[in-house]
Amino acid sequence: MPLEITYSPMLVMASLGVAVMAAFTSLRLTSHLRDYSAARRKARVVQAAFALGSGIWSMHFVGMLAVELPITIAYQPLPTLVSALIAVLVTGAALLSLHFGLRSRRRIIVAGIVTGLGIVSMHYAGMSAISANCIVTYSPVGVAIAVGLGIAASIAAMSLAYGTRSLAATISGSVVLGLAISAMHYSAMYFTMFSVASGVTAIPAPYLSTDHLALLVAMSSFVICGLFLLSTVPGEDVQVATAATQPAMAAAEMPAPLDETPEPAMVRTASVSLSRATHNRDGDAPEPPARIPYERDKTIRFLAPGAILAARADGHYTQLMNGEEELFCPWSISRLEEVLDHDEFVRTHRSFIVNRNYIHGFRRNGDKAYCLLGDDEDLEIPVSRSRVGELRELLDLA
């Protein structure tokens, strides 16, 4: 006969808080990783995976302590440890896929699916740890609902958080992901049945009460997340404007007119002084700039040209695409085209410049043409009709 179960409202709220906090910590740790080296990015992803994975497990553990049964149950250590490792490893794999390689809509969806499956796997692995005095059975409908809910909500959370890497998007994604973790857990528990085992085993009283143990786990999770969040405070590795960089910043902030053709040399102003500095001694051919300016948080920062997949005109300014996000560049697209290496970058449209090293496909749709960027070929850049022949020749399609 199934046992009737109730929940402690206080512990249910605590489990929800742990899930949201862990999701926020993970997404905050992985914000703006393009500013760091590959080694630093890997370290941040590992921290984020541990924060999210341990947070998911802590939410599950506190949620199970919220269950009030008329009998005493125990948990086996090994399955409990395995459930925690599943959460960390699976979420780590999802985060790695988003921060190494070209991020696309398809990759975000796949990461959401992997995260959702990781949450569900962790839950049922943790449930398998229940032993002594209790038999746990699951409804197939409940398992299907839990899997569907976990995947759908995780995709929604990843889409919110990675659509625009802003603080507001991170907070929204954290709340949705935290709710997804909690909703999956409690919907799965709704369809789970607990029955009394044939033989009742005497279980020694625990050193800590259920409430005290849940509070200890929740507080530990918050402390870990807090320590990780401290590492996101800008430090010496963040490029901040100094007196030495003011001339370059002043030149970078002065936009040139939006035009298809380069400006004549005699009418250039101080706004192209940074471009002039890239000429060689003979003043013949300009060399590619070491870095391209972009603005973030009222600070001028710089991006290596090789990290740019494509650039899009935005009025008198430009948006730089690096595979993760669009960065605001104070230069016009005509000025950007002038200083970029023409052997590496090609103008495909009045409003677009593309890094030829990232072109992985070409597609025609009626009288429209597109070049495809990245491994997933989800980033489509339009090609104007006047430039189709040039691009086809560049791709050896002519």
C-alpha positions in Angstrom: 0.0 0.0 0.0 1.5 3.4 -1.0 2.5 5.6 1.9 1.1 9.1 2.2 3.7 11.8 2.0 3.8 15.5 2.9 6.3 18.2 2.4 7.9 20.8 4.7 7.1 24.2 3.0 10.2 25.8 4.4 12.5 23.2 3.0 10.7 23.3 -0.4 11.4 27.0 -0.6 15.0 26.4 0.5 15.5 23.9 -2.3 14.1 26.4 -4.8 16.5 29.1 -3.6 19.5 26.7 -3.9 18.6 25.9 -7.5 18.2 29.5 -8.6 21.4 30.6 -6.8 23.4 27.7 -8.4 22.0 28.6 -11.9 22.9 32.3 -11.5 26.4 31.5 -10.3 27.0 29.2 -13.2 25.7 31.6 -15.8 27.5 34.5 -14.3 30.8 32.6 -14.2 30.5 31.9 -17.9 29.6 35.5 -19.0 32.0 37.3 -21.4 34.6 34.5 -21.5 35.9 35.8 -24.8 37.8 38.4 -22.9 40.0 35.6 -21.4 42.5 33.1 -22.6 41.5 29.5 -23.4 43.1 28.2 -20.1 41.2 30.8 -18.1 37.9 30.0 -19.9 38.4 26.3 -19.2 38.9 27.1 -15.5 35.8 29.3 -15.4 33.7 26.5 -17.1 34.9 24.0 -14.6 33.9 26.3 -11.8 30.5 26.9 -13.4 30.0 23.1 -13.9 30.8 22.4 -10.2 28.5 25.3 -9.1 25.6 24.2 -11.2 26.1 20.4 -10.7 26.5 20.6 -7.0 23.6 23.1 -6.8 21.3 20.7 -8.7 22.4 17.9 -6.4 21.9 20.1 -3.3 18.4 21.1 -4.5 17.6 17.4 -4.9 19.0 16.5 -1.5 17.1 19.3 0.3 14.0 18.5 -1.7 14.2 14.9 -0.5 14.7 16.0 3.1 11.5 18.1 2.7 9.6 14.8 2.2 7.9 13.7 5.4 7.3 9.9 5.6 5.7 7.9 8.4 8.7 5.6 8.4 12.5 6.2 8.6 14.5 5.7 5.5 18.3 5.7 4.7 20.5 6.5 1.7 23.3 4.5 0.3 26.6 6.5 0.0 27.7 5.2 -3.5 24.5 6.0 -5.5 24.4 9.4 -3.7 27.9 10.2 -4.8 27.2 9.0 -8.4 24.2 11.2 -8.7 26.3 14.2 -7.7 29.0 13.3 -10.2 26.4 12.9 -13.0 25.1 16.4 -12.3 28.6 18.0 -12.5 29.9 16.1 -15.5 26.8 16.5 -17.7 26.3 20.2 -17.0 30.1 20.6 -17.6 29.7 19.0 -21.0 26.8 21.3 -21.9 28.7 24.4 -20.8 31.9 23.4 -22.7 29.9 23.0 -25.9 28.7 26.6 -25.5 32.1 28.2 -24.8 34.4 26.4 -27.2 33.5 26.6 -30.9 30.9 28.7 -32.7 27.8 29.2 -30.6 24.6 28.8 -32.6 20.9 28.4 -32.0 21.3 24.6 -32.6 24.2 24.3 -30.1 22.2 26.2 -27.5 19.3 23.7 -28.0 21.6 20.7 -27.7 23.1 22.1 -24.5 19.6 22.6 -23.1 18.8 19.0 -24.0 22.0 17.7 -22.4 21.4 19.8 -19.3 17.7 18.6 -19.0 18.8 14.9 -19.3 21.5 15.5 -16.8 19.0 16.9 -14.3 16.7 13.9 -14.8 19.5 11.4 -14.6 20.8 12.9 -11.4 17.3 12.8 -9.9 16.7 9.1 -10.5 20.2 8.1 -9.6 19.7 9.9 -6.3 16.4 8.2 -5.8 18.1 4.8 -6.3 20.1 5.5 -3.2 17.0 5.1 -0.9 17.3 1.9 1.1 15.8 0.2 4.1 12.1 0.1 5.0 10.9 1.6 1.8 10.2 0.4 -1.8 10.2 3.1 -4.5 8.2 2.7 -7.7 7.9 5.1 -10.6 5.1 5.8 -13.0 6.2 5.7 -16.7 4.0 8.7 -17.3 5.7 10.5 -14.5 9.1 9.7 -15.9 8.1 11.0 -19.4 6.7 14.2 -17.9 9.9 14.8 -15.9 12.1 14.2 -18.9 10.0 16.5 -21.1 9.7 19.2 -18.5 13.4 19.1 -17.7 14.5 19.3 -21.4 12.0 22.0 -22.4 12.7 24.3 -19.4 16.5 23.8 -19.8 16.3 24.8 -23.4 14.2 27.9 -22.5 16.7 28.8 -19.8 19.7 28.4 -22.0 18.1 30.4 -24.8 17.3 33.3 -22.4 20.7 33.3 -20.8 22.8 32.9 -24.1 20.6 34.9 -26.4 22.0 38.2 -25.1 24.8 38.0 -22.6 23.6 40.8 -20.3 23.0 40.8 -16.6 19.2 40.9 -17.1 19.3 37.9 -19.4 21.5 36.0 -16.9 19.1 36.7 -14.1 16.1 35.7 -16.3 17.9 32.5 -17.4 18.8 31.7 -13.8 15.3 32.0 -12.5 14.0 29.8 -15.4 16.7 27.2 -15.0 16.2 27.1 -11.2 12.5 26.7 -11.7 13.2 24.0 -14.3 15.3 22.0 -11.9 12.8 22.3 -9.1 9.7 21.7 -11.3 11.3 18.5 -12.7 12.1 17.3 -9.2 8.7 17.8 -7.7 6.8 16.7 -10.8 8.8 13.5 -10.7 8.1 13.1 -7.0 4.4 13.6 -7.6 4.3 10.4 -9.7 6.6 8.4 -7.4 5.1 5.9 -5.0 6.7 4.9 -1.6 5.6 1.6 -0.1 6.6 -0.2 3.2 9.2 -3.0 2.7 8.4 -6.5 3.9 11.0 -6.3 6.6 11.4 -3.3 8.8 15.0 -2.4 9.8 15.9 -0.4 12.8 17.8 2.7 11.8 19.8 4.7 14.3 18.8 8.2 14.9 20.9 10.7 12.9 23.3 13.1 14.6 21.5 16.0 12.9 17.7 16.5 12.5 16.3 16.7 9.0 15.8 20.5 9.2 19.4 21.1 10.5 20.9 18.8 7.8 18.9 20.6 5.1 20.0 23.9 6.4 23.6 22.8 6.4 23.5 21.6 2.8 21.7 24.7 1.6 24.1 27.1 3.4 27.1 25.1 2.1 25.8 25.5 -1.5 25.3 29.3 -1.0 28.8 29.7 0.4 30.3 27.8 -2.5 28.3 29.9 -5.0 29.3 33.1 -3.2 33.0 32.3 -3.3 32.8 31.5 -7.0 30.9 34.8 -7.6 33.8 36.7 -6.0 36.0 35.5 -8.8 33.9 37.3 -11.3 34.7 40.7 -9.8 36.9 42.5 -12.4 40.6 42.4 -11.6 44.0 42.9 -13.2 43.2 40.7 -16.2 40.4 43.0 -17.4 41.5 45.7 -19.7 40.5 49.1 -18.3 41.1 52.4 -19.9 44.3 54.2 -18.6 46.0 57.4 -19.4 48.3 55.5 -21.8 45.3 54.3 -23.9 43.5 57.6 -24.1 44.7 58.6 -27.6 43.7 55.3 -29.1 40.4 55.5 -27.3 39.7 59.0 -28.5 40.5 58.0 -32.1 38.3 54.8 -31.8 35.3 56.7 -30.5 35.2 59.1 -33.6 33.1 57.3 -36.3 33.8 57.7 -40.0 30.9 58.1 -42.5 29.1 54.9 -43.6 30.1 54.3 -47.2 30.9 51.5 -49.5 34.1 53.2 -50.8 37.2 54.1 -48.7 37.7 57.8 -47.9 40.2 59.8 -49.9 43.5 60.3 -48.0 43.3 64.1 -48.3 40.0 64.3 -46.5 40.7 62.0 -43.6 40.6 63.5 -40.2 42.0 62.6 -36.8 39.4 59.8 -36.6 41.7 57.6 -38.8 44.9 58.3 -36.9 44.9 54.8 -35.5 44.6 53.4 -39.0 47.6 55.6 -40.2 49.7 54.1 -37.5 49.4 50.7 -39.1 51.3 51.8 -42.3 54.8 50.5 -42.8 57.8 52.8 -43.2 57.4 53.4 -46.9 53.7 54.3 -46.4 52.6 51.8 -49.0 50.4 49.0 -47.7 48.7 49.1 -44.4 49.4 46.2 -42.1 46.5 44.5 -40.2 45.8 46.1 -36.8 46.8 44.1 -33.8 43.3 44.7 -32.2 39.9 46.1 -33.0 38.2 48.4 -30.4 34.8 47.6 -28.9 32.8 49.0 -26.0 31.4 47.2 -23.0 30.3 48.6 -19.6 31.5 52.1 -20.6 35.0 50.7 -21.2 37.0 50.5 -24.5 38.4 47.0 -24.9 40.1 45.3 -27.8 39.6 42.2 -29.9 42.1 40.4 -32.1 41.0 40.4 -35.8 41.3 36.6 -35.9 38.5 36.3 -33.3 36.0 38.1 -35.5 33.7 35.8 -37.5 31.8 38.6 -39.2 31.0 42.3 -38.8 27.6 44.0 -39.4 27.0 47.7 -40.1 24.9 49.4 -37.5 24.4 53.0 -38.7 27.7 54.8 -38.3 29.0 52.0 -36.1 29.6 48.2 -36.4 28.6 45.1 -34.5 31.4 42.5 -34.3 30.3 38.8 -34.2 32.7 36.5 -32.4 30.5 33.4 -32.3 29.2 34.1 -28.8 27.7 37.6 -28.9 27.7 40.8 -30.9 30.1 43.5 -29.7 29.6 47.2 -30.3 32.5 48.7 -32.3 32.7 52.5 -32.6 34.2 52.3 -36.1 32.1 52.4 -39.3 32.1 49.3 -41.5 34.0 51.1 -44.3 36.8 52.1 -41.8 36.8 48.5 -40.5 37.2 47.1 -44.0 40.0 49.5 -44.7 42.2 48.3 -41.8 41.4 44.6 -41.9 43.6 42.2 -43.8 42.0 41.8 -47.3 43.5 38.4 -47.6 41.6 37.3 -44.6 38.3 39.3 -44.7 35.9 39.8 -47.6 33.0 42.2 -48.1 29.9 40.1 -48.9 27.3 42.8 -48.7 27.0 46.5 -48.2 26.4 45.8 -44.5 28.6 42.8 -43.9 32.3 41.7 -43.7 33.2 38.1 -43.3 36.3 36.3 -42.1 36.9 33.8 -44.9 38.6 31.3 -42.5 35.2 30.7 -40.9 33.2 30.2 -44.1 31.9 26.6 -44.2 29.2 26.7 -46.8 27.3 28.6 -49.4 23.6 28.6 -50.1 21.3 30.0 -52.7 17.6 30.6 -52.1 16.0 32.0 -55.2 17.7 35.2 -56.0 19.2 35.5 -52.5 22.6 34.0 -51.5 24.2 33.4 -48.1 27.5 32.2 -46.8 27.4 29.9 -43.8 29.8 30.4 -40.9 30.9 28.0 -38.2 30.8 24.2 -37.7 27.0 24.2 -37.2 26.4 26.4 -40.3 23.7 28.3 -38.4 25.1 31.8 -38.9 24.0 33.0 -42.3 25.5 36.1 -43.8 23.8 37.6 -46.9 25.7 38.0 -50.1 24.7 40.7 -52.4 24.1 39.8 -56.1 27.0 41.9 -57.2 29.4 40.0 -55.0 28.1 36.4 -55.6 30.6 35.8 -58.4 33.5 37.1 -56.3 32.6 34.9 -53.4 32.1 31.8 -55.5 35.5 32.3 -57.0 36.9 32.7 -53.5 35.4 29.4 -52.5 36.5 27.7 -55.7 32.9 27.3 -56.8 33.1 29.3 -60.1 
